[in-house]
Amino acid sequence: MKQGNYIFNIIVYLIAIVFLIISFIKSKQKTKKALIKAWNSFKNILPMLLGIITSIGLLLSILNPEIIKKIIGEKSGAYGVLISSILGSVALFPGVVAFSTAALLLSSGAGYVQMAAFVQTLMMVGVITLPMEIKYFNKKIAILRNLISFVLSVGVAYLIGFILGLWN
């Protein structure tokens, strides 16, 4: 971890502790209630997070950085963006895990544009949740929403590439 990140993390934790103390001074009962609620939420999401993190760890141990660079690295171009977009469309991760997964893949050689496409489609397109979406909306609207989200996600990924100066 870089020195700046370490210091930033310490500052954020200190600010959180200060606000927790202020909250506790203002209302002990509300603070206790909020902490219990937060703990219960954490306990509920922990099994899913551990499963996802384990899966990602296994995937990263099987796929070495060279394979990642080849499939979704900066030089993979449109093919890598398409692969990343498809993976993001079918994955079912919470947002918190999406960003940490993208960071892990970036450190293993994935490209920024490819990871932008992955995260965008992960958050906006839901192939796994499509049957539920069809149930609440109709088939045409659900499919249209997912298709538009997919196209926009790829477009945003390319826009990020242009903004960062990765592609001309």
Residue, then its C-alpha position, 0 to 999 in steps of 0.5 A: m500500500k502506498q504511504g498516501n493511501y495509508i494516511f488517507n485510510i487512517i484519516v477516514y477512520l479517525i473521522a468516522i470514530v469522531f462522528l461515532i463519538i459525537s453521535f454517542i454523546k448526542s443519543k446513546q440509544k440511537t447510536k446503539k440501535a444504528l450500530i446493531k442495525a449495521w452489524n446485522s446488515f454486515k452479518n447478512i451480507l458476509p456469506m455472499l461477500l466471502g463467496i464472491i471474494t473466494s471465487i475471485g481469489l480462485l479465478l485470479s489464482i488460475l488466471n495468471p496476469e499474462i492471460i488477464k492482459k491478453i484477454i482483457g488487458e489494455k491491448s485487447g481493444a474492442y475484443g477485451v471491452l466486449i468480453s468485460s461487458i459480457l462478464g459484467s452483464v452476467a455477474l451478480f455482485p454488489g457494488v462494493v465488490a464490483f470496485s474491489t474486483a476491478a481493482l484486483l483485475l487492474s493490478s493483474g493487468a486488466g485495462y482501464v477501459q475494459m474495467a470501466a465496461f465491466v463495472q458499468t455493465l455489472m451495475m446496469v445490466g442484469v442478465i441473471t435478474l432478467p426473469m425477475e425484471i420481466k415479471y415486474f415489467n413486461k418482456k419488451i421493456a426489460i430486454l430493451r432496458n438491458l440492451i440500452s444499458f449494455v450499449l450505454s455502458v460500452g459507450v461510457a467505457y470508450l468515453i473514459g478511454f478517450i478522456l484518459g487518453l488511452w485511445n485516440 
